């Protein structure tokens, strides 16, 4: 293969890799709407006796195997209401309350919080793309409140594997270089 063909192939590969972080950032901007819609649907299904609370707990916990503590911030009707209430207290207060709330939440939160370390998809950092700007840690309520956790600093625990991380993915959205992603790929390194 000639140099020009190799360079063209590398550019195409980089463009494809760069498409996923951009798409994920767009999805993250719709998180609250998704949580409201899914939460309302679950509430209506539960109140109309189309589904039992037991099935919601089982399904939400099983989702933790794939995504970790995803249910709380993307699907839970109570999580949506809690976020609305917490918004009234300002950003610093909300951050502290989120850190505490997701420690003591419901059975789905307990199970999926445990699964954060073991889930198939994780927030991972690609060290060759990271510029150590720290924007991810500034928006992450785990990194703000747990001095031993970070999304980018070496030697600290990965904040996204923390029990209280609810996979809001604000860290991924804040990353200016796309170094953070939600990924199953073992070739993408975490900071642990």
MODELLER restraints for C-alpha pairs under 7 A, 6 or more apart:
rsr = mdl.restraints
at = mdl.atoms
rsr.add(forms.Gaussian(group=physical.xy_distance, feature=features.Distance(at['CA:21:A'], at['CA:178:A']), mean=5.69, stdev=0.5))
rsr.add(forms.Gaussian(group=physical.xy_distance, feature=features.Distance(at['CA:21:A'], at['CA:181:A']), mean=6.30, stdev=0.5))
rsr.add(forms.Gaussian(group=physical.xy_distance, feature=features.Distance(at['CA:25:A'], at['CA:173:A']), mean=5.07, stdev=0.5))
rsr.add(forms.Gaussian(group=physical.xy_distance, feature=features.Distance(at['CA:28:A'], at['CA:169:A']), mean=6.75, stdev=0.5))
rsr.add(forms.Gaussian(group=physical.xy_distance, feature=features.Distance(at['CA:28:A'], at['CA:173:A']), mean=6.95, stdev=0.5))
rsr.add(forms.Gaussian(group=physical.xy_distance, feature=features.Distance(at['CA:31:A'], at['CA:74:A']), mean=5.99, stdev=0.5))
rsr.add(forms.Gaussian(group=physical.xy_distance, feature=features.Distance(at['CA:34:A'], at['CA:74:A']), mean=6.31, stdev=0.5))
rsr.add(forms.Gaussian(group=physical.xy_distance, feature=features.Distance(at['CA:34:A'], at['CA:75:A']), mean=6.96, stdev=0.5))
rsr.add(forms.Gaussian(group=physical.xy_distance, feature=features.Distance(at['CA:35:A'], at['CA:73:A']), mean=6.76, stdev=0.5))
rsr.add(forms.Gaussian(group=physical.xy_distance, feature=features.Distance(at['CA:35:A'], at['CA:74:A']), mean=4.50, stdev=0.5))
rsr.add(forms.Gaussian(group=physical.xy_distance, feature=features.Distance(at['CA:35:A'], at['CA:75:A']), mean=4.43, stdev=0.5))
rsr.add(forms.Gaussian(group=physical.xy_distance, feature=features.Distance(at['CA:35:A'], at['CA:76:A']), mean=6.43, stdev=0.5))
rsr.add(forms.Gaussian(group=physical.xy_distance, feature=features.Distance(at['CA:35:A'], at['CA:80:A']), mean=6.43, stdev=0.5))
rsr.add(forms.Gaussian(group=physical.xy_distance, feature=features.Distance(at['CA:36:A'], at['CA:77:A']), mean=6.73, stdev=0.5))
rsr.add(forms.Gaussian(group=physical.xy_distance, feature=features.Distance(at['CA:36:A'], at['CA:80:A']), mean=6.39, stdev=0.5))
rsr.add(forms.Gaussian(group=physical.xy_distance, feature=features.Distance(at['CA:38:A'], at['CA:75:A']), mean=5.36, stdev=0.5))
rsr.add(forms.Gaussian(group=physical.xy_distance, feature=features.Distance(at['CA:39:A'], at['CA:75:A']), mean=5.29, stdev=0.5))
rsr.add(forms.Gaussian(group=physical.xy_distance, feature=features.Distance(at['CA:39:A'], at['CA:76:A']), mean=5.19, stdev=0.5))
rsr.add(forms.Gaussian(group=physical.xy_distance, feature=features.Distance(at['CA:39:A'], at['CA:77:A']), mean=4.04, stdev=0.5))
rsr.add(forms.Gaussian(group=physical.xy_distance, feature=features.Distance(at['CA:40:A'], at['CA:77:A']), mean=6.44, stdev=0.5))
rsr.add(forms.Gaussian(group=physical.xy_distance, feature=features.Distance(at['CA:45:A'], at['CA:51:A']), mean=5.75, stdev=0.5))
rsr.add(forms.Gaussian(group=physical.xy_distance, feature=features.Distance(at['CA:46:A'], at['CA:52:A']), mean=6.01, stdev=0.5))
rsr.add(forms.Gaussian(group=physical.xy_distance, feature=features.Distance(at['CA:46:A'], at['CA:53:A']), mean=6.75, stdev=0.5))
rsr.add(forms.Gaussian(group=physical.xy_distance, feature=features.Distance(at['CA:57:A'], at['CA:108:A']), mean=5.76, stdev=0.5))
rsr.add(forms.Gaussian(group=physical.xy_distance, feature=features.Distance(at['CA:60:A'], at['CA:71:A']), mean=5.94, stdev=0.5))
rsr.add(forms.Gaussian(group=physical.xy_distance, feature=features.Distance(at['CA:60:A'], at['CA:108:A']), mean=5.96, stdev=0.5))
rsr.add(forms.Gaussian(group=physical.xy_distance, feature=features.Distance(at['CA:61:A'], at['CA:108:A']), mean=5.23, stdev=0.5))
rsr.add(forms.Gaussian(group=physical.xy_distance, feature=features.Distance(at['CA:61:A'], at['CA:111:A']), mean=5.97, stdev=0.5))
rsr.add(forms.Gaussian(group=physical.xy_distance, feature=features.Distance(at['CA:61:A'], at['CA:112:A']), mean=5.58, stdev=0.5))
rsr.add(forms.Gaussian(group=physical.xy_distance, feature=features.Distance(at['CA:64:A'], at['CA:70:A']), mean=6.66, stdev=0.5))
rsr.add(forms.Gaussian(group=physical.xy_distance, feature=features.Distance(at['CA:64:A'], at['CA:112:A']), mean=4.49, stdev=0.5))
rsr.add(forms.Gaussian(group=physical.xy_distance, feature=features.Distance(at['CA:64:A'], at['CA:115:A']), mean=5.87, stdev=0.5))
rsr.add(forms.Gaussian(group=physical.xy_distance, feature=features.Distance(at['CA:64:A'], at['CA:119:A']), mean=6.46, stdev=0.5))
rsr.add(forms.Gaussian(group=physical.xy_distance, feature=features.Distance(at['CA:65:A'], at['CA:115:A']), mean=6.16, stdev=0.5))
rsr.add(forms.Gaussian(group=physical.xy_distance, feature=features.Distance(at['CA:65:A'], at['CA:119:A']), mean=4.77, stdev=0.5))
rsr.add(forms.Gaussian(group=physical.xy_distance, feature=features.Distance(at['CA:65:A'], at['CA:120:A']), mean=6.42, stdev=0.5))
rsr.add(forms.Gaussian(group=physical.xy_distance, feature=features.Distance(at['CA:66:A'], at['CA:119:A']), mean=5.03, stdev=0.5))
rsr.add(forms.Gaussian(group=physical.xy_distance, feature=features.Distance(at['CA:66:A'], at['CA:120:A']), mean=4.69, stdev=0.5))
rsr.add(forms.Gaussian(group=physical.xy_distance, feature=features.Distance(at['CA:66:A'], at['CA:121:A']), mean=5.81, stdev=0.5))
rsr.add(forms.Gaussian(group=physical.xy_distance, feature=features.Distance(at['CA:67:A'], at['CA:119:A']), mean=5.61, stdev=0.5))
rsr.add(forms.Gaussian(group=physical.xy_distance, feature=features.Distance(at['CA:67:A'], at['CA:120:A']), mean=6.40, stdev=0.5))
rsr.add(forms.Gaussian(group=physical.xy_distance, feature=features.Distance(at['CA:67:A'], at['CA:121:A']), mean=5.27, stdev=0.5))
rsr.add(forms.Gaussian(group=physical.xy_distance, feature=features.Distance(at['CA:67:A'], at['CA:122:A']), mean=6.95, stdev=0.5))
rsr.add(forms.Gaussian(group=physical.xy_distance, feature=features.Distance(at['CA:68:A'], at['CA:112:A']), mean=5.23, stdev=0.5))
rsr.add(forms.Gaussian(group=physical.xy_distance, feature=features.Distance(at['CA:68:A'], at['CA:113:A']), mean=6.45, stdev=0.5))
rsr.add(forms.Gaussian(group=physical.xy_distance, feature=features.Distance(at['CA:68:A'], at['CA:115:A']), mean=5.26, stdev=0.5))
rsr.add(forms.Gaussian(group=physical.xy_distance, feature=features.Distance(at['CA:68:A'], at['CA:116:A']), mean=4.24, stdev=0.5))
rsr.add(forms.Gaussian(group=physical.xy_distance, feature=features.Distance(at['CA:68:A'], at['CA:119:A']), mean=5.17, stdev=0.5))
rsr.add(forms.Gaussian(group=physical.xy_distance, feature=features.Distance(at['CA:69:A'], at['CA:109:A']), mean=6.45, stdev=0.5))
rsr.add(forms.Gaussian(group=physical.xy_distance, feature=features.Distance(at['CA:69:A'], at['CA:112:A']), mean=4.56, stdev=0.5))
rsr.add(forms.Gaussian(group=physical.xy_distance, feature=features.Distance(at['CA:69:A'], at['CA:113:A']), mean=5.15, stdev=0.5))
rsr.add(forms.Gaussian(group=physical.xy_distance, feature=features.Distance(at['CA:69:A'], at['CA:116:A']), mean=6.09, stdev=0.5))
rsr.add(forms.Gaussian(group=physical.xy_distance, feature=features.Distance(at['CA:69:A'], at['CA:165:A']), mean=6.71, stdev=0.5))
rsr.add(forms.Gaussian(group=physical.xy_distance, feature=features.Distance(at['CA:69:A'], at['CA:166:A']), mean=4.80, stdev=0.5))
rsr.add(forms.Gaussian(group=physical.xy_distance, feature=features.Distance(at['CA:69:A'], at['CA:167:A']), mean=6.10, stdev=0.5))
rsr.add(forms.Gaussian(group=physical.xy_distance, feature=features.Distance(at['CA:70:A'], at['CA:166:A']), mean=5.65, stdev=0.5))
rsr.add(forms.Gaussian(group=physical.xy_distance, feature=features.Distance(at['CA:70:A'], at['CA:167:A']), mean=5.32, stdev=0.5))
rsr.add(forms.Gaussian(group=physical.xy_distance, feature=features.Distance(at['CA:72:A'], at['CA:79:A']), mean=5.66, stdev=0.5))
rsr.add(forms.Gaussian(group=physical.xy_distance, feature=features.Distance(at['CA:72:A'], at['CA:109:A']), mean=6.67, stdev=0.5))
rsr.add(forms.Gaussian(group=physical.xy_distance, feature=features.Distance(at['CA:72:A'], at['CA:166:A']), mean=6.21, stdev=0.5))
rsr.add(forms.Gaussian(group=physical.xy_distance, feature=features.Distance(at['CA:73:A'], at['CA:79:A']), mean=6.18, stdev=0.5))
rsr.add(forms.Gaussian(group=physical.xy_distance, feature=features.Distance(at['CA:73:A'], at['CA:166:A']), mean=5.97, stdev=0.5))
rsr.add(forms.Gaussian(group=physical.xy_distance, feature=features.Distance(at['CA:73:A'], at['CA:167:A']), mean=6.96, stdev=0.5))
rsr.add(forms.Gaussian(group=physical.xy_distance, feature=features.Distance(at['CA:73:A'], at['CA:168:A']), mean=5.85, stdev=0.5))
rsr.add(forms.Gaussian(group=physical.xy_distance, feature=features.Distance(at['CA:86:A'], at['CA:94:A']), mean=5.18, stdev=0.5))
rsr.add(forms.Gaussian(group=physical.xy_distance, feature=features.Distance(at['CA:87:A'], at['CA:94:A']), mean=6.20, stdev=0.5))
rsr.add(forms.Gaussian(group=physical.xy_distance, feature=features.Distance(at['CA:95:A'], at['CA:141:A']), mean=5.27, stdev=0.5))
rsr.add(forms.Gaussian(group=physical.xy_distance, feature=features.Distance(at['CA:99:A'], at['CA:141:A']), mean=6.16, stdev=0.5))
rsr.add(forms.Gaussian(group=physical.xy_distance, feature=features.Distance(at['CA:99:A'], at['CA:142:A']), mean=6.47, stdev=0.5))
rsr.add(forms.Gaussian(group=physical.xy_distance, feature=features.Distance(at['CA:99:A'], at['CA:164:A']), mean=6.20, stdev=0.5))
rsr.add(forms.Gaussian(group=physical.xy_distance, feature=features.Distance(at['CA:102:A'], at['CA:109:A']), mean=6.70, stdev=0.5))
rsr.add(forms.Gaussian(group=physical.xy_distance, feature=features.Distance(at['CA:102:A'], at['CA:164:A']), mean=5.21, stdev=0.5))
rsr.add(forms.Gaussian(group=physical.xy_distance, feature=features.Distance(at['CA:103:A'], at['CA:164:A']), mean=5.48, stdev=0.5))
rsr.add(forms.Gaussian(group=physical.xy_distance, feature=features.Distance(at['CA:113:A'], at['CA:163:A']), mean=4.50, stdev=0.5))
rsr.add(forms.Gaussian(group=physical.xy_distance, feature=features.Distance(at['CA:113:A'], at['CA:164:A']), mean=6.23, stdev=0.5))
rsr.add(forms.Gaussian(group=physical.xy_distance, feature=features.Distance(at['CA:114:A'], at['CA:163:A']), mean=5.83, stdev=0.5))
rsr.add(forms.Gaussian(group=physical.xy_distance, feature=features.Distance(at['CA:116:A'], at['CA:161:A']), mean=5.02, stdev=0.5))
rsr.add(forms.Gaussian(group=physical.xy_distance, feature=features.Distance(at['CA:116:A'], at['CA:162:A']), mean=6.72, stdev=0.5))
rsr.add(forms.Gaussian(group=physical.xy_distance, feature=features.Distance(at['CA:116:A'], at['CA:163:A']), mean=6.42, stdev=0.5))
rsr.add(forms.Gaussian(group=physical.xy_distance, feature=features.Distance(at['CA:117:A'], at['CA:161:A']), mean=4.69, stdev=0.5))
rsr.add(forms.Gaussian(group=physical.xy_distance, feature=features.Distance(at['CA:120:A'], at['CA:184:A']), mean=5.81, stdev=0.5))
rsr.add(forms.Gaussian(group=physical.xy_distance, feature=features.Distance(at['CA:121:A'], at['CA:182:A']), mean=6.04, stdev=0.5))
rsr.add(forms.Gaussian(group=physical.xy_distance, feature=features.Distance(at['CA:121:A'], at['CA:183:A']), mean=5.14, stdev=0.5))
rsr.add(forms.Gaussian(group=physical.xy_distance, feature=features.Distance(at['CA:121:A'], at['CA:184:A']), mean=4.71, stdev=0.5))
rsr.add(forms.Gaussian(group=physical.xy_distance, feature=features.Distance(at['CA:122:A'], at['CA:182:A']), mean=5.28, stdev=0.5))
rsr.add(forms.Gaussian(group=physical.xy_distance, feature=features.Distance(at['CA:122:A'], at['CA:183:A']), mean=5.48, stdev=0.5))
rsr.add(forms.Gaussian(group=physical.xy_distance, feature=features.Distance(at['CA:122:A'], at['CA:184:A']), mean=6.42, stdev=0.5))
rsr.add(forms.Gaussian(group=physical.xy_distance, feature=features.Distance(at['CA:123:A'], at['CA:160:A']), mean=6.03, stdev=0.5))
rsr.add(forms.Gaussian(group=physical.xy_distance, feature=features.Distance(at['CA:123:A'], at['CA:180:A']), mean=6.53, stdev=0.5))
rsr.add(forms.Gaussian(group=physical.xy_distance, feature=features.Distance(at['CA:123:A'], at['CA:181:A']), mean=5.45, stdev=0.5))
rsr.add(forms.Gaussian(group=physical.xy_distance, feature=features.Distance(at['CA:123:A'], at['CA:182:A']), mean=4.50, stdev=0.5))
rsr.add(forms.Gaussian(group=physical.xy_distance, feature=features.Distance(at['CA:123:A'], at['CA:183:A']), mean=6.31, stdev=0.5))
rsr.add(forms.Gaussian(group=physical.xy_distance, feature=features.Distance(at['CA:124:A'], at['CA:180:A']), mean=5.50, stdev=0.5))
rsr.add(forms.Gaussian(group=physical.xy_distance, feature=features.Distance(at['CA:124:A'], at['CA:181:A']), mean=5.53, stdev=0.5))
rsr.add(forms.Gaussian(group=physical.xy_distance, feature=features.Distance(at['CA:124:A'], at['CA:182:A']), mean=6.27, stdev=0.5))
rsr.add(forms.Gaussian(group=physical.xy_distance, feature=features.Distance(at['CA:124:A'], at['CA:183:A']), mean=6.41, stdev=0.5))
rsr.add(forms.Gaussian(group=physical.xy_distance, feature=features.Distance(at['CA:124:A'], at['CA:188:A']), mean=6.37, stdev=0.5))
rsr.add(forms.Gaussian(group=physical.xy_distance, feature=features.Distance(at['CA:124:A'], at['CA:189:A']), mean=6.17, stdev=0.5))
rsr.add(forms.Gaussian(group=physical.xy_distance, feature=features.Distance(at['CA:124:A'], at['CA:190:A']), mean=5.02, stdev=0.5))
rsr.add(forms.Gaussian(group=physical.xy_distance, feature=features.Distance(at['CA:125:A'], at['CA:152:A']), mean=6.87, stdev=0.5))
rsr.add(forms.Gaussian(group=physical.xy_distance, feature=features.Distance(at['CA:125:A'], at['CA:179:A']), mean=5.36, stdev=0.5))
rsr.add(forms.Gaussian(group=physical.xy_distance, feature=features.Distance(at['CA:125:A'], at['CA:180:A']), mean=4.49, stdev=0.5))
rsr.add(forms.Gaussian(group=physical.xy_distance, feature=features.Distance(at['CA:125:A'], at['CA:181:A']), mean=6.64, stdev=0.5))
rsr.add(forms.Gaussian(group=physical.xy_distance, feature=features.Distance(at['CA:125:A'], at['CA:188:A']), mean=6.48, stdev=0.5))
rsr.add(forms.Gaussian(group=physical.xy_distance, feature=features.Distance(at['CA:125:A'], at['CA:189:A']), mean=5.70, stdev=0.5))
rsr.add(forms.Gaussian(group=physical.xy_distance, feature=features.Distance(at['CA:125:A'], at['CA:190:A']), mean=5.18, stdev=0.5))
rsr.add(forms.Gaussian(group=physical.xy_distance, feature=features.Distance(at['CA:125:A'], at['CA:191:A']), mean=6.82, stdev=0.5))
rsr.add(forms.Gaussian(group=physical.xy_distance, feature=features.Distance(at['CA:126:A'], at['CA:179:A']), mean=4.97, stdev=0.5))
rsr.add(forms.Gaussian(group=physical.xy_distance, feature=features.Distance(at['CA:126:A'], at['CA:180:A']), mean=6.48, stdev=0.5))
rsr.add(forms.Gaussian(group=physical.xy_distance, feature=features.Distance(at['CA:126:A'], at['CA:188:A']), mean=5.38, stdev=0.5))
rsr.add(forms.Gaussian(group=physical.xy_distance, feature=features.Distance(at['CA:126:A'], at['CA:189:A']), mean=5.61, stdev=0.5))
rsr.add(forms.Gaussian(group=physical.xy_distance, feature=features.Distance(at['CA:127:A'], at['CA:179:A']), mean=6.99, stdev=0.5))
rsr.add(forms.Gaussian(group=physical.xy_distance, feature=features.Distance(at['CA:127:A'], at['CA:189:A']), mean=6.95, stdev=0.5))
rsr.add(forms.Gaussian(group=physical.xy_distance, feature=features.Distance(at['CA:129:A'], at['CA:177:A']), mean=6.31, stdev=0.5))
rsr.add(forms.Gaussian(group=physical.xy_distance, feature=features.Distance(at['CA:129:A'], at['CA:179:A']), mean=4.89, stdev=0.5))
rsr.add(forms.Gaussian(group=physical.xy_distance, feature=features.Distance(at['CA:130:A'], at['CA:177:A']), mean=6.75, stdev=0.5))
rsr.add(forms.Gaussian(group=physical.xy_distance, feature=features.Distance(at['CA:130:A'], at['CA:179:A']), mean=5.19, stdev=0.5))
rsr.add(forms.Gaussian(group=physical.xy_distance, feature=features.Distance(at['CA:132:A'], at['CA:152:A']), mean=6.64, stdev=0.5))
rsr.add(forms.Gaussian(group=physical.xy_distance, feature=features.Distance(at['CA:135:A'], at['CA:174:A']), mean=6.03, stdev=0.5))
rsr.add(forms.Gaussian(group=physical.xy_distance, feature=features.Distance(at['CA:135:A'], at['CA:175:A']), mean=6.35, stdev=0.5))
rsr.add(forms.Gaussian(group=physical.xy_distance, feature=features.Distance(at['CA:136:A'], at['CA:151:A']), mean=6.63, stdev=0.5))
rsr.add(forms.Gaussian(group=physical.xy_distance, feature=features.Distance(at['CA:136:A'], at['CA:171:A']), mean=4.29, stdev=0.5))
rsr.add(forms.Gaussian(group=physical.xy_distance, feature=features.Distance(at['CA:136:A'], at['CA:172:A']), mean=6.97, stdev=0.5))
rsr.add(forms.Gaussian(group=physical.xy_distance, feature=features.Distance(at['CA:136:A'], at['CA:174:A']), mean=5.66, stdev=0.5))
rsr.add(forms.Gaussian(group=physical.xy_distance, feature=features.Distance(at['CA:136:A'], at['CA:175:A']), mean=5.88, stdev=0.5))
rsr.add(forms.Gaussian(group=physical.xy_distance, feature=features.Distance(at['CA:137:A'], at['CA:143:A']), mean=5.33, stdev=0.5))
rsr.add(forms.Gaussian(group=physical.xy_distance, feature=features.Distance(at['CA:137:A'], at['CA:144:A']), mean=6.62, stdev=0.5))
rsr.add(forms.Gaussian(group=physical.xy_distance, feature=features.Distance(at['CA:137:A'], at['CA:150:A']), mean=6.14, stdev=0.5))
rsr.add(forms.Gaussian(group=physical.xy_distance, feature=features.Distance(at['CA:137:A'], at['CA:151:A']), mean=6.18, stdev=0.5))
rsr.add(forms.Gaussian(group=physical.xy_distance, feature=features.Distance(at['CA:137:A'], at['CA:171:A']), mean=6.95, stdev=0.5))
rsr.add(forms.Gaussian(group=physical.xy_distance, feature=features.Distance(at['CA:138:A'], at['CA:144:A']), mean=6.52, stdev=0.5))
rsr.add(forms.Gaussian(group=physical.xy_distance, feature=features.Distance(at['CA:139:A'], at['CA:170:A']), mean=6.31, stdev=0.5))
rsr.add(forms.Gaussian(group=physical.xy_distance, feature=features.Distance(at['CA:139:A'], at['CA:171:A']), mean=6.11, stdev=0.5))
rsr.add(forms.Gaussian(group=physical.xy_distance, feature=features.Distance(at['CA:140:A'], at['CA:170:A']), mean=6.81, stdev=0.5))
rsr.add(forms.Gaussian(group=physical.xy_distance, feature=features.Distance(at['CA:140:A'], at['CA:171:A']), mean=6.01, stdev=0.5))
rsr.add(forms.Gaussian(group=physical.xy_distance, feature=features.Distance(at['CA:142:A'], at['CA:149:A']), mean=6.97, stdev=0.5))
rsr.add(forms.Gaussian(group=physical.xy_distance, feature=features.Distance(at['CA:142:A'], at['CA:159:A']), mean=5.81, stdev=0.5))
rsr.add(forms.Gaussian(group=physical.xy_distance, feature=features.Distance(at['CA:142:A'], at['CA:165:A']), mean=6.54, stdev=0.5))
rsr.add(forms.Gaussian(group=physical.xy_distance, feature=features.Distance(at['CA:143:A'], at['CA:149:A']), mean=5.18, stdev=0.5))
rsr.add(forms.Gaussian(group=physical.xy_distance, feature=features.Distance(at['CA:143:A'], at['CA:150:A']), mean=5.14, stdev=0.5))
rsr.add(forms.Gaussian(group=physical.xy_distance, feature=features.Distance(at['CA:143:A'], at['CA:159:A']), mean=5.89, stdev=0.5))
rsr.add(forms.Gaussian(group=physical.xy_distance, feature=features.Distance(at['CA:148:A'], at['CA:156:A']), mean=5.49, stdev=0.5))
rsr.add(forms.Gaussian(group=physical.xy_distance, feature=features.Distance(at['CA:148:A'], at['CA:157:A']), mean=6.10, stdev=0.5))
rsr.add(forms.Gaussian(group=physical.xy_distance, feature=features.Distance(at['CA:149:A'], at['CA:156:A']), mean=5.23, stdev=0.5))
rsr.add(forms.Gaussian(group=physical.xy_distance, feature=features.Distance(at['CA:149:A'], at['CA:157:A']), mean=4.59, stdev=0.5))
rsr.add(forms.Gaussian(group=physical.xy_distance, feature=features.Distance(at['CA:149:A'], at['CA:158:A']), mean=5.68, stdev=0.5))
rsr.add(forms.Gaussian(group=physical.xy_distance, feature=features.Distance(at['CA:149:A'], at['CA:159:A']), mean=4.89, stdev=0.5))
rsr.add(forms.Gaussian(group=physical.xy_distance, feature=features.Distance(at['CA:150:A'], at['CA:156:A']), mean=5.92, stdev=0.5))
rsr.add(forms.Gaussian(group=physical.xy_distance, feature=features.Distance(at['CA:150:A'], at['CA:157:A']), mean=6.21, stdev=0.5))
rsr.add(forms.Gaussian(group=physical.xy_distance, feature=features.Distance(at['CA:150:A'], at['CA:158:A']), mean=5.50, stdev=0.5))
rsr.add(forms.Gaussian(group=physical.xy_distance, feature=features.Distance(at['CA:150:A'], at['CA:159:A']), mean=5.12, stdev=0.5))
rsr.add(forms.Gaussian(group=physical.xy_distance, feature=features.Distance(at['CA:151:A'], at['CA:158:A']), mean=5.40, stdev=0.5))
rsr.add(forms.Gaussian(group=physical.xy_distance, feature=features.Distance(at['CA:151:A'], at['CA:159:A']), mean=5.56, stdev=0.5))
rsr.add(forms.Gaussian(group=physical.xy_distance, feature=features.Distance(at['CA:151:A'], at['CA:191:A']), mean=6.66, stdev=0.5))
rsr.add(forms.Gaussian(group=physical.xy_distance, feature=features.Distance(at['CA:152:A'], at['CA:191:A']), mean=5.91, stdev=0.5))
rsr.add(forms.Gaussian(group=physical.xy_distance, feature=features.Distance(at['CA:153:A'], at['CA:191:A']), mean=6.42, stdev=0.5))
rsr.add(forms.Gaussian(group=physical.xy_distance, feature=features.Distance(at['CA:154:A'], at['CA:191:A']), mean=5.17, stdev=0.5))
rsr.add(forms.Gaussian(group=physical.xy_distance, feature=features.Distance(at['CA:154:A'], at['CA:192:A']), mean=6.60, stdev=0.5))
rsr.add(forms.Gaussian(group=physical.xy_distance, feature=features.Distance(at['CA:155:A'], at['CA:191:A']), mean=6.94, stdev=0.5))
rsr.add(forms.Gaussian(group=physical.xy_distance, feature=features.Distance(at['CA:155:A'], at['CA:192:A']), mean=6.15, stdev=0.5))
rsr.add(forms.Gaussian(group=physical.xy_distance, feature=features.Distance(at['CA:156:A'], at['CA:192:A']), mean=6.28, stdev=0.5))
rsr.add(forms.Gaussian(group=physical.xy_distance, feature=features.Distance(at['CA:157:A'], at['CA:192:A']), mean=5.57, stdev=0.5))
rsr.add(forms.Gaussian(group=physical.xy_distance, feature=features.Distance(at['CA:158:A'], at['CA:190:A']), mean=6.91, stdev=0.5))
rsr.add(forms.Gaussian(group=physical.xy_distance, feature=features.Distance(at['CA:158:A'], at['CA:191:A']), mean=6.02, stdev=0.5))
rsr.add(forms.Gaussian(group=physical.xy_distance, feature=features.Distance(at['CA:158:A'], at['CA:192:A']), mean=5.83, stdev=0.5))
rsr.add(forms.Gaussian(group=physical.xy_distance, feature=features.Distance(at['CA:172:A'], at['CA:180:A']), mean=5.17, stdev=0.5))
rsr.add(forms.Gaussian(group=physical.xy_distance, feature=features.Distance(at['CA:172:A'], at['CA:181:A']), mean=5.82, stdev=0.5))
